[in-house]
């Protein structure tokens, strides 16, 4: 009699238990989706931050180029590094920013660059490498004729 009662109760609870399992699975799926959404938002935020830093560096270079700061005159090492063939993308961006006459225009273009670079990690990385090379200056041969 006890087995029959237990079986009967289990049969009556089966639909409810199946519904509970389905709800638990749905809750777990929603949690996973939310975690993925948060991770994606964090990646996008980090990418935008990296892009903002990169554009800030290019704006500083453009300002230095416009005012002829030390290292940015005709024989300056930073200008030489900027004109190196491997830095052509950075050259295009820096010269473009330097050529804009109004600060509002430079702000607008900078925001557009941030938006584009935040979405394109390959371009952001390529430009970051070029900007870093320009900031370091051209590679110098520090041999000074002392090698044997």
Secondary structure, DSSP 8 states (H G I E B T S, - for coil): -HHHHHHHHHHHHHHHHHHHHHHHHHHHHHHHHHHHHHHHHHHHHHHHHHHHHHHHHHHHHHHHHHHT-TT-STT-HHHHHHTSGGGHHHHHHHHHHHH--SHHHHHHHHHHHHHHHHH-HHHHHHHHHHHHHHHH-S-----TT---
